[in-house]
């Protein structure tokens, strides 16, 4: 296979993988994209594989992360480059094991390992673009309840590498093995349907989600804090009127989005008074998304349960966004990049899982991008969360696909943890998601209003909750071990000048 054909396959692979994610949502293209990358890299040397992986990653993440262009072209390019670098490194390991028996299995393990590292490195990682997040409404989705997002990624990658094996073995005239690989793909696809999903619950609760809307979207949304707050107050008062009129049942708790109260209520008596009035009107506590002052240099992104007595349980966001909520190496970078002045104070990182008592319901609270991180969601569920709540503010990236991508992650988490997920967004998309991952109700982008739903409360945990990181760690370790074995096989024997050597 010539280099140009390999480059073409890698480029098309990147396009197909990007199209498998929302807002396009062509989930079945993900295994095909994996297959094309496997075909492009198989049999190439590590140096060429590095190039091919970088091309695929740049195309894929360049399309997927186009919403970062709002922040700036440089931020879009830099983040794309960081993510593409991980795909390039994975491609090198693929080249090393591509001549081993069972290579489709090793390829899939190494994809899991790549995601495991990218989810954590650098600066806490960036899990966007995991294969699992493209499979939130397919026959592969139920695997999340067994092994979390990592197992869904593995199943998706293995289906793709087996598809590549079908092509390779068919061209080699090995029709029996080609048929066996096709059968393996069918088993992977259908086996997920046999995994049971929760259908009943010991108890239920009626909760409400508020989407107040924003004045405008983009980077300027943070300049309209008072208007955003007023809109959420108005939407809550409108909900109270609907309850009084008997149009909807009275909720036990009301959920506001992230940044709905960007004016510290402990310092602004008007904000505090308005919150007290809203609680009295709806006759239920409100989980607000607030930004509160810590000191002159630090602030916190917090979910606070506000009831008739004022502030109660609270959760501080554990994973602030680098360069969005804090600036690493601030003294150096702010002198070089003036745009970092838009983040004048750093957000602190919370230390405890977000389990909050909202009207007698224990909610597992996560804030915005935290829904992408396995451990943050799982910790809150294991600590007692009966229903998952996502407080988010997507107004900066409205209309560019990011809200749809975040909803897809929430759908996978519902299946992974067997819990309903309630998403509250300032400008959309807010949604009520059932434990099977289906969307029961939603408010689209640019809409406003409220959702009232009766959702199951669960105290039991899934197999994925019990196993935690074990599937991801085990598959990654297996992939690393096979790479080590491949390197040993390629090492020249002592005194043998004809032994194969590792090409640069």
C-alpha positions in Angstrom: 0.0 0.0 0.0 1.5 3.4 -1.0 1.9 6.2 1.4 -0.8 8.3 -0.3 -3.4 5.6 0.0 -2.5 5.3 3.7 -2.9 9.1 4.1 -6.2 9.0 2.3 -7.5 6.2 4.5 -6.4 8.0 7.7 -8.1 11.2 6.5 -11.3 9.5 5.7 -11.1 7.7 9.0 -10.9 11.0 10.8 -14.0 12.4 9.0 -16.0 9.3 9.7 -15.2 9.3 13.4 -16.1 12.9 13.7 -19.4 12.3 12.0 -20.2 9.5 14.4 -20.5 12.0 17.3 -23.2 14.6 17.8 -24.5 16.8 16.3 -24.2 14.5 13.3 -24.7 11.3 15.4 -24.0 8.7 12.7 -22.9 6.2 15.4 -22.4 3.3 13.0 -19.6 5.2 11.3 -17.3 4.9 14.4 -16.3 1.2 13.8 -15.8 2.0 10.1 -13.5 4.9 11.0 -11.5 2.6 13.3 -11.3 0.0 10.6 -9.9 2.5 8.0 -7.2 3.6 10.5 -6.3 0.0 11.2 -5.9 -0.7 7.5 -3.8 2.4 7.0 -1.4 1.6 9.8 -1.1 -2.2 9.6 2.2 -3.2 8.1 3.7 0.3 8.2 6.8 1.3 10.2 6.5 3.3 13.5 7.6 6.5 11.9 5.0 6.4 9.1 2.4 5.3 11.7 3.1 8.4 13.7 2.3 10.6 10.7 -0.8 8.7 9.8 -2.1 8.8 13.4 -1.4 12.6 13.6 -3.4 13.1 10.3 -6.3 11.1 11.5 -6.4 12.8 14.9 -6.1 16.2 13.5 -9.0 15.7 11.1 -11.2 14.0 13.6 -10.7 16.4 16.5 -10.6 19.4 14.2 -14.2 18.7 13.2 -15.4 17.4 16.6 -14.0 20.4 18.5 -15.0 23.2 16.1 -16.9 24.8 19.0 -13.5 25.8 20.5 -13.2 28.3 17.6 -15.4 30.6 19.7 -12.6 31.0 22.2 -10.1 31.5 19.4 -8.5 29.7 16.4 -5.3 29.2 18.4 -7.2 27.5 21.2 -9.0 25.3 18.7 -5.8 24.3 16.9 -3.9 23.7 20.2 -6.5 21.5 21.7 -6.9 19.6 18.5 -3.1 19.1 18.4 -2.9 17.8 21.9 -5.7 15.2 21.2 -4.2 14.3 17.9 -0.8 13.6 19.5 -2.4 10.8 21.6 -3.8 9.2 18.4 -0.4 9.5 16.8 1.3 7.7 19.8 -1.4 5.0 19.7 -0.7 4.6 16.0 2.9 3.9 16.7 2.0 1.1 19.1 -0.4 -0.3 16.5 2.4 -0.5 14.0 4.5 -2.4 16.5 1.9 -5.1 17.2 0.3 -5.2 13.7 2.2 -8.3 12.6 1.3 -10.3 15.7 -1.5 -12.9 15.8 -4.8 -11.6 17.2 -3.9 -8.0 16.2 -7.5 -6.8 16.1 -7.7 -7.5 19.8 -4.5 -5.7 20.6 -5.5 -2.7 18.6 -8.8 -2.4 20.6 -6.9 -2.7 23.9 -4.5 0.1 22.8 -7.4 2.3 21.9 -8.7 2.0 25.5 -5.2 2.7 26.8 -4.9 5.8 24.6 -8.2 7.2 26.0 -7.2 6.3 29.5 -4.1 8.5 29.2 -5.7 11.3 27.3 -8.5 11.4 29.9 -5.9 12.2 32.5 -2.9 13.9 30.9 -2.1 16.8 30.7 -3.7 19.0 33.4 -6.3 16.5 34.3 -7.0 15.3 30.7 -9.7 15.9 28.1 -12.1 13.0 27.6 -14.0 14.5 24.6 -14.1 12.2 21.6 -14.0 8.9 23.4 -15.5 6.2 21.2 -18.0 5.4 23.9 -19.6 8.9 23.6 -20.5 8.1 20.0 -22.4 5.0 21.1 -25.1 6.3 23.4 -28.2 4.9 21.6 -26.9 1.7 19.9 -26.7 -2.0 20.7 -23.2 -1.3 22.2 -24.5 1.1 24.8 -25.6 -1.5 27.4 -22.0 -2.6 27.8 -21.6 0.6 29.9 -23.5 -1.0 32.7 -20.9 -3.7 32.9 -17.6 -2.0 32.3 -18.3 1.7 32.0 -17.3 3.9 29.1 -14.0 2.0 28.7 -15.8 -1.2 27.8 -18.1 0.5 25.3 -14.9 2.0 23.7 -13.4 -1.5 23.6 -16.4 -3.0 22.0 -16.6 -0.3 19.4 -12.9 -0.4 18.6 -12.9 -4.3 18.4 -15.9 -4.2 16.0 -13.8 -1.8 13.9 -10.6 -3.8 14.0 -12.5 -7.0 13.2 -14.0 -5.2 10.2 -10.4 -4.4 9.1 -9.5 -8.1 9.6 -12.4 -9.1 7.4 -10.9 -7.0 4.6 -7.4 -8.2 5.1 -8.3 -11.9 5.3 -10.7 -11.7 2.4 -8.0 -10.2 0.2 -5.6 -12.9 1.3 -8.1 -15.5 0.2 -8.7 -16.7 3.8 -12.5 -16.7 3.5 -13.0 -18.9 6.5 -11.2 -16.4 8.8 -13.0 -13.6 7.1 -16.4 -15.2 7.9 -15.4 -15.8 11.5 -14.4 -12.2 12.0 -17.7 -11.0 10.5 -19.4 -13.4 13.0 -17.4 -11.8 15.8 -18.7 -8.3 14.8 -22.3 -9.7 14.9 -21.8 -11.2 18.4 -20.4 -7.9 19.7 -23.3 -6.0 18.3 -26.0 -8.4 19.5 -24.6 -9.4 22.9 -25.2 -6.0 24.3 -28.9 -6.4 23.8 -28.8 -9.3 26.3 -27.6 -7.1 29.1 -30.5 -6.2 31.3 -31.4 -2.6 32.0 -33.2 -1.4 35.1 -36.9 -1.1 34.6 -38.3 -0.6 38.1 -37.4 1.3 41.2 -38.2 1.1 44.9 -39.3 4.8 45.0 -39.7 7.8 42.8 -39.6 11.6 43.2 -40.9 14.5 41.2 -38.2 17.0 40.4 -38.1 20.1 38.2 -35.4 21.5 35.8 -35.3 25.2 35.0 -33.8 26.7 31.8 -34.1 30.4 32.1 -32.2 31.3 28.9 -29.5 34.0 28.3 -29.5 37.3 26.6 -26.8 36.4 24.1 -24.4 33.5 23.5 -20.6 33.4 23.0 -17.9 34.8 25.2 -20.0 37.8 26.2 -22.5 35.7 28.1 -20.6 36.1 31.4 -21.2 39.9 31.2 -24.9 39.5 31.6 -25.0 37.9 35.1 -27.9 39.9 36.5 -30.1 39.3 33.4 -29.4 35.5 33.5 -30.3 35.4 37.2 -33.5 37.4 36.6 -34.5 35.0 33.8 -34.2 32.0 36.0 -36.1 33.7 38.8 -38.9 34.4 36.3 -38.9 30.8 34.9 -39.2 29.5 38.5 -42.1 31.8 39.3 -43.8 30.7 36.2 -43.3 27.1 37.3 -44.9 28.0 40.6 -47.9 29.3 38.8 -48.3 26.1 36.8 -48.1 24.1 40.0 -50.8 26.3 41.7 -53.0 25.9 38.6 -52.7 22.1 38.8 -51.0 21.9 35.4 -48.0 20.0 36.8 -47.3 18.2 40.0 -45.5 19.9 42.8 -41.8 19.1 42.7 -39.8 18.1 45.7 -36.8 20.0 44.4 -35.9 22.4 41.6 -32.7 22.4 39.7 -31.0 25.5 38.2 -28.0 25.3 35.8 -24.4 26.3 36.3 -23.8 30.0 36.3 -27.5 30.8 36.9 -26.4 32.8 40.0 -23.1 34.4 39.1 -23.6 37.1 41.7 -22.5 35.8 45.1 -25.7 35.6 47.1 -23.8 35.9 50.4 -22.6 39.4 49.3 -25.7 40.6 47.4 -28.9 41.1 49.5 -31.1 41.5 46.5 -30.0 38.2 45.0 -30.6 36.5 48.4 -34.0 38.1 48.8 -35.0 37.0 45.2 -33.9 33.4 45.9 -35.9 33.3 49.2 -39.0 34.5 47.3 -38.6 31.9 44.6 -38.3 29.1 47.2 -41.4 30.3 48.9 -43.3 30.6 45.6 -42.4 27.1 44.4 -42.5 25.6 47.9 -39.5 23.5 47.3 -35.7 23.9 47.7 -33.7 25.0 44.6 -30.3 23.7 43.7 -28.7 26.8 42.3 -25.4 27.0 40.2 -23.4 29.8 41.8 -20.1 31.5 41.6 -19.0 32.5 45.1 -16.0 34.4 46.4 -13.3 32.5 48.3 -10.9 35.4 48.8 -9.5 38.3 46.7 -7.8 35.9 44.3 -10.0 32.8 44.3 -13.6 31.9 43.5 -15.6 28.6 43.5 -18.1 27.1 41.0 -20.7 25.7 43.4 -24.0 23.9 43.4 -25.9 25.1 46.5 -29.2 23.8 47.8 -31.2 26.9 48.7 -34.3 26.3 50.9 -36.5 28.4 53.2 -33.5 28.8 55.7 -31.1 29.9 53.0 -28.0 28.0 51.8 -27.7 24.4 52.7 -25.8 21.5 51.2 -23.2 22.5 48.6 -20.8 21.0 46.1 -17.7 22.7 44.8 -16.7 21.7 41.3 -13.8 19.2 41.5 -12.4 19.6 38.0 -12.1 23.3 37.0 -11.4 23.7 33.3 -7.8 24.7 32.6 -7.6 28.1 30.8 -11.3 28.5 31.2 -11.7 28.5 35.0 -8.1 28.8 36.0 -4.9 29.6 34.3 -1.9 27.2 34.8 1.4 29.0 35.0 -0.6 32.3 35.3 2.3 34.7 35.8 4.1 33.4 32.7 1.2 32.9 30.3 -0.8 36.1 31.1 2.2 38.2 30.1 2.3 36.5 26.7 -1.4 35.8 26.0 -3.6 38.8 26.8 -6.9 36.8 26.4 -6.2 35.1 29.7 -7.2 38.3 31.4 -10.8 37.2 30.8 -10.1 34.7 33.7 -9.0 37.3 36.3 -9.3 34.9 39.2 -8.7 31.1 39.5 -11.4 28.7 40.5 -10.6 26.4 43.3 -11.1 22.6 43.0 -13.5 20.8 45.4 -12.4 17.7 47.2 -15.6 15.9 48.0 -18.2 14.1 45.7 -21.3 16.1 45.0 -24.0 14.3 47.0 -26.6 16.8 48.1 -30.0 16.5 49.9 -32.5 18.2 47.6 -35.9 18.0 49.3 -35.2 14.6 50.7 -33.7 13.3 47.5 -29.9 12.5 47.4 -28.7 13.9 44.1 -25.3 13.1 42.6 -24.3 16.6 41.4 -21.7 17.2 38.6 -21.0 20.5 37.0 -20.7 20.9 33.2 -17.6 19.2 31.7 -17.3 16.9 34.8 -19.9 14.6 33.1 -17.1 13.5 30.8 -14.9 12.2 33.7 -15.6 8.6 34.9 -14.4 9.0 38.4 -16.3 12.2 39.3 -19.6 10.8 38.3 -19.0 7.4 39.8 -17.8 8.9 43.1 -21.0 10.8 43.5 -23.1 7.7 42.8 -21.1 5.4 45.1 -21.4 8.1 47.8 -25.2 7.8 47.8 -26.5 9.7 44.8 -29.9 8.3 43.8 -30.3 10.4 40.7 -27.6 12.2 38.7 -27.9 16.0 38.1 -25.8 17.9 35.6 -25.6 21.6 36.1 -24.1 23.2 33.0 -23.7 26.4 31.0 -23.2 25.8 27.3 -24.1 29.3 26.2 -20.6 30.1 25.1 -20.7 27.2 22.6 -24.3 27.5 21.5 -25.1 26.3 18.0 -21.8 24.5 17.5 -22.6 21.0 18.6 -21.1 21.1 22.1 -24.5 20.9 23.9 -25.5 17.8 21.9 -22.2 16.2 22.7 -22.6 16.8 26.4 -26.2 15.4 26.3 -24.8 12.2 24.6 -22.3 11.8 27.5 -25.2 12.2 30.0 -27.2 9.5 28.2 -24.2 7.0 28.5 -23.9 7.9 32.2 -27.5 7.0 32.8 -27.0 3.5 31.5 -23.6 3.1 33.1 -25.0 3.9 36.6 -28.6 2.8 36.1 -29.9 6.2 37.2 -32.1 8.9 35.8 -30.1 12.0 34.7 -31.4 15.5 34.9 -29.6 18.1 32.9 -30.1 21.8 33.6 -28.5 24.2 31.1 -28.8 28.0 30.9 -29.5 28.1 27.2 -29.9 24.4 26.4 -30.0 21.6 26.1 -31.8 20.7 29.3 -33.2 17.2 29.5 -34.7 14.4 31.6 -33.0 11.2 30.7 -34.3 7.8 31.8 -32.0 5.1 33.3 -32.0 3.3 30.0 -30.5 6.4 28.3 -33.6 7.5 26.5 -34.6 11.2 26.5 -38.0 11.6 28.1 -38.2 15.4 27.8 -36.0 18.3 26.8 -35.8 22.0 26.2 -33.8 22.8 23.1 -31.2 25.5 22.6 -32.4 29.0 22.8 -35.6 27.8 24.6 -36.6 28.6 28.1 -39.1 27.2 30.6 -39.2 24.2 32.9 -39.4 20.4 32.9 -41.2 18.5 35.6 -40.7 14.8 35.8 -41.2 11.9 38.1 -37.9 9.9 38.1 -36.8 6.7 39.8 -34.6 6.9 42.8 -32.0 4.1 43.0 -29.7 3.0 45.9 -28.4 -0.1 44.1 -25.3 0.1 41.9 -24.4 -1.5 38.6 -21.5 -3.9 37.9 -19.7 -0.9 36.3 -20.0 1.0 39.6 -18.5 -2.0 41.5 -15.6 -2.6 39.1 -14.7 1.1 38.7 -11.4 1.5 36.8 -10.6 -2.2 36.7 -11.9 -2.9 33.1 -10.0 0.2 31.7 -6.9 -0.6 33.7 -6.9 -4.3 32.7 -7.4 -3.7 29.0 -4.8 -0.9 29.0 -2.3 -3.2 30.8 -2.9 -6.0 28.3 -2.3 -3.6 25.4 0.9 -2.3 27.1 2.1 -5.9 27.7 1.6 -6.9 24.1 3.6 -3.8 22.9 6.4 -4.8 25.2 6.3 -8.3 23.7 6.4 -6.9 20.2 9.5 -4.8 21.1 11.3 -7.8 22.5 10.6 -9.7 19.3 12.1 -6.9 17.2 15.2 -6.6 19.3 18.3 -8.0 17.5 19.8 -11.2 19.0 23.3 -10.8 20.3 25.8 -11.3 17.5 23.2 -11.6 14.8 23.7 -8.7 12.3 20.7 -9.9 10.2 18.2 -9.8 13.0 15.3 -7.4 12.4 15.6 -3.9 13.8 13.1 -1.3 14.9 12.8 1.2 12.0 12.8 4.9 13.0 
